[in-house]
Amino acid sequence: MTTADPYRHQVRLPGGAEAVVAVGDEVGPGDLLARTVRVAAARSIPVARPLHRKRGEIAELLLVAPGDRVRADQPLARTPEREVRSPAEALFLAYQPSDGLAHLLPLEPAEPIRSEVRGIVVEVEERSITVAVHGVHMAGAGGTGPAVQGPLSVLVDEPEAVLEPAAIDADSAGRIVVGGSWASAEAITRARAVGVAAIVVGGLHARELADFAGLQHRRSLLGTAAPPFAVLALDGYGRAGMDPARFAWLKAHAGQLATVLGDGRRLLIYDASPAPVRVARAVVGDRVVIVSGPGRGQAGLLSEVPAQPMAIGSGISALCGMVRLDAGRTVSVALANLEASLPVS
């Protein structure tokens, strides 16, 4: 799917997170949206003994109340001669006269939650923040990796071309590289090594995506994660030629700033002109793309839709369309496997 309607990117917030943005704020990749505080195991500190007072006398000496957030070294209770301070930033839970102890819930340093996209904040809820992204967004078939940003760079000349390792050099560092039908494991390895932000192609093998995701996870566990890198397959799994109209549009927007949400399977292109739109129901005369089955990724003109179902393999019959491919052949394709690529309006 391709559309220029605002894409609403929702960021989930863990419990206790505190938003630092408001509706209407403009944000960009990396901007702070919220802070979340992690709590450690509760701990108890003596109060009555250090103050040299009886346990039942401490309540009137307390300087804080249950639920107060206290700073490290902040006084909790005081006499004219002595005081007890908090050992760390914490929530003060209670003082127990039965044991003379104050009970604290230590707070670990705040963790930032940052925006992955550029846009305008349209919702701030207790458990989420939503940012509206104005530009073109394309939903992919598969992907993996974090959100990454960079200018688009198209490294192949044709939508059915394969992205080869030799095409990727140091000038590709920090860019979102657009290939054609497919990228090999060697090309992905090369891209990661030179600092490419993301690879976008027509298709990738599911196993390669899974292997790559597993490698990223293992590196993060070992603390040896490489710079952020994502992979996105726009049209399908396996070697799938990219929709020619979509490829031409991406080529025309080379250099434009974009974001790839690998795990979210999205490509966002900012400040872009309207892109070709794909719809499921094609009619005779439409330019179409084969989105599933044999010939996936190829494009052509839907020239005829026979009234009677046709055999499409394994004894199965389905309503089909006759597609005159750009390569020159005419093939029959199940209508369910076609999408119309509508021109920019």
Summary of the structure (lengths in Angstrom):
residues: 345
radius of gyration: 28.8
end to end distance: 15.9
largest distance: 98.0
contacts: 1123
relative contact order: 0.13
helix: 16%
strand: 42%
